[in-house]
């Protein structure tokens, strides 16, 4: 199925808010992420989806909202999918605990 930019943004917003909510509701910590493979798998799936939809946004849409680092977001997806065994979970923790809540607010405003 081909999605419009607006549909992709809705999906990105949904995955982002659900992931932020899940981490908060379950009381997941950085230590949990770094130590628990089940949690790692659980958090990477929404990150894959966020990156995939970001990757397929039109160039026009990306340019219009250039304050959001679309290439980094889609790049994270590629890195996780293709180099999963080499994932630096400390960086993933920085993303999900420090960057994702702010991104969640940005994406809601689009």
C-alpha positions as CSV (number, residue, x, y, z in Angstrom):
1,X,0.0,0.0,0.0
2,X,1.2,3.4,-0.9
3,X,0.8,5.9,1.9
4,X,0.5,9.7,1.7
5,X,2.8,11.9,3.7
6,X,0.0,12.6,6.1
7,X,-0.8,9.0,6.6
8,X,2.9,8.3,7.3
9,X,3.1,11.1,9.8
10,X,0.0,9.6,11.6
11,X,1.7,6.3,11.7
12,X,5.0,7.8,13.0
13,X,3.0,9.7,15.6
14,X,1.2,6.6,16.7
15,X,4.3,4.4,17.0
16,X,6.2,7.2,18.8
17,X,3.5,7.9,21.4
18,X,2.9,4.2,22.0
19,X,6.6,3.6,22.5
20,X,7.0,6.5,24.9
21,X,3.9,5.5,26.8
22,X,5.0,1.8,27.0
23,X,8.4,2.7,28.4
24,X,6.8,5.0,31.0
25,X,4.0,2.6,31.9
26,X,6.3,-0.3,32.4
27,X,8.9,1.7,34.3
28,X,11.6,0.6,31.8
29,X,15.0,2.0,32.7
30,X,18.3,2.3,30.7
31,X,19.6,-0.6,32.6
32,X,16.6,-2.7,31.6
33,X,17.1,-1.9,27.9
34,X,20.8,-2.7,28.0
35,X,20.3,-6.0,29.8
36,X,17.0,-7.5,28.6
37,X,16.8,-8.8,25.1
38,X,13.0,-9.0,25.1
39,X,12.8,-5.3,25.9
40,X,15.4,-4.6,23.1
41,X,13.2,-6.5,20.6
42,X,10.1,-4.7,21.9
43,X,11.5,-1.2,21.5
44,X,13.2,-1.8,18.2
45,X,10.1,-2.8,16.3
46,X,8.5,0.7,16.7
47,X,11.8,2.3,15.9
48,X,12.0,0.3,12.7
49,X,8.5,1.4,11.7
50,X,9.2,5.0,12.6
51,X,12.3,4.9,10.5
52,X,10.7,3.2,7.6
53,X,7.9,5.7,7.3
54,X,10.3,8.6,7.7
55,X,12.4,7.2,4.9
56,X,9.5,7.2,2.5
57,X,8.3,10.7,3.2
58,X,8.4,12.9,0.1
59,X,11.4,15.2,-0.4
60,X,9.0,18.1,-0.4
61,X,7.6,17.1,3.0
62,X,11.0,16.6,4.5
63,X,12.1,20.0,3.2
64,X,9.0,21.7,4.6
65,X,9.8,20.2,8.0
66,X,13.6,20.4,7.9
67,X,13.8,21.0,11.6
68,X,13.3,17.2,12.1
69,X,16.4,15.1,11.3
70,X,14.6,12.7,8.9
71,X,17.7,11.1,7.5
72,X,19.0,10.3,11.0
73,X,15.6,8.7,11.9
74,X,15.6,6.6,8.8
75,X,19.3,5.9,9.2
76,X,18.7,4.5,12.7
77,X,16.2,2.0,11.1
78,X,18.7,0.9,8.6
79,X,21.4,0.5,11.2
80,X,19.1,-1.5,13.5
81,X,17.9,-3.8,10.8
82,X,21.2,-4.4,9.0
83,X,23.6,-4.3,11.9
84,X,21.5,-5.5,14.8
85,X,24.3,-7.6,16.4
86,X,26.4,-4.4,16.6
87,X,23.8,-2.2,18.2
88,X,25.1,0.2,20.8
89,X,22.3,0.0,23.3
90,X,23.7,3.1,25.1
91,X,22.9,5.2,22.0
92,X,19.5,3.6,21.7
93,X,18.8,4.5,25.4
94,X,19.8,8.1,24.6
95,X,17.3,8.1,21.8
96,X,14.4,6.6,23.6
97,X,14.8,8.4,26.9
98,X,16.2,11.8,25.7
99,X,15.2,12.3,22.1
100,X,12.0,10.4,21.6
101,X,9.8,12.3,24.1
102,X,10.7,15.6,22.4
103,X,10.2,14.0,18.9
104,X,6.8,12.8,20.1
105,X,5.8,16.4,20.8
106,X,7.2,17.6,17.5
107,X,5.4,15.0,15.4
108,X,2.1,15.7,17.2
109,X,2.3,19.3,16.0
110,X,2.7,18.3,12.3
